[in-house]
Amino acid sequence: MSTLASLEERALADLHDCTDEAALRVWKTRYLNDEVEQAVKKVSTLPPAERPAYGKQANELKKKLTAEYESAIAAEKERALARSLASEALDVTLPSRPARRGRLHVSTQTLRSIYAIFADMGFQIYRSSEVEDDETNFGLLNMPEHHPARDMWDTFYTTKPGVLLRTHTSPGQIHVMRELCPRPIRVILPGMCYRYEAITTRSEIMFHQVEGLAIGERVTMADLKGALIAFARRMFGDERTVRIRSSYFPFTEPSIEVDMDCIVCAGAGCSLCKRSGWLEILGAGMVHPVVLRNGGYDPARYSGFAFGMGVERTVMMTYAIDDIRQFWANDLRFLRQFGT
Ligand code: DAH
């Protein structure tokens, strides 16, 4: 009995000395988990006559010390909270920092406008890979090996023979034709293209193009003209006029290039249009019979038109931007100017 009394005295004195939660936990391990437990267990070693009185007192001691410990730890937690409220005071009256919203890159915004215009004309989006093989990028588009027209595209070849980064979106024409043949086709094929060029204010090694392809049994040059004029007016304004020049691409016959009257000077001549009054917007033509056949379509029965435009060039014309390198330079002062 006297051991229990002295244990109680020691335990309470030590508890009183604890100044933080860690010390309280050490105290608990020492007394409640160890010494008090031992004292309770000791009951079985006593002569039977002493057991009831001892057992009762030991259990009361355990209950009392447990209660003391719990109230001590609760009080300590209160104090810790008060301390942290005092030392880490939060001034809720401070105005918050504005949330900074990102925005879409100007090329993405322009791509989306282009998609919307062609979607209204019934064109679906078809995506094909930026890594191509030589055969699809050139050969099947009517440019066999050593064909001089290949010189129009400065190409990044990979270390794997015959594998390259596409120089234009036109190889997508082959993929879509082979997938959908003999059904009619009306798609646009947007995406990044790559060319091995010196980077200057007018040329970059990567840029977006949007290719268009329509194939059916009675598709004519008039359909091509109609689609392109409708596009130019919705993209650049109702008052736009379009000029068509004959041109050459290996995958179209006949081939054309399409100009639009300059959006700055409306044809009078300025620095944007280099005094010509016209801005070149895209290349196009009627799909070459060889290309139709490579896609699986019989040129005696089917015909089609195709076009291809550079997206960054379109953006540059829209906003009179004079340096294409701005697009991928990641300069926020440039990028923030576009859109909301
Ligand atoms: N692929 C051509 C280029 O990158 C652009 C082009 C011209 C695409 C005429 C066409 C087309 O589909 O018919 O220069």
Boltz pocket constraint, residues with backbone or C-beta under 6 A from the ligand:
constraints:
  - pocket:
      binder: B
      contacts: [[A, 167], [A, 168], [A, 169], [A, 170], [A, 211], [A, 212], [A, 249], [A, 251], [A, 252], [A, 256], [A, 282], [A, 283], [A, 284], [A, 285], [A, 306], [A, 307], [A, 308], [A, 309]]
      max_distance: 6.0
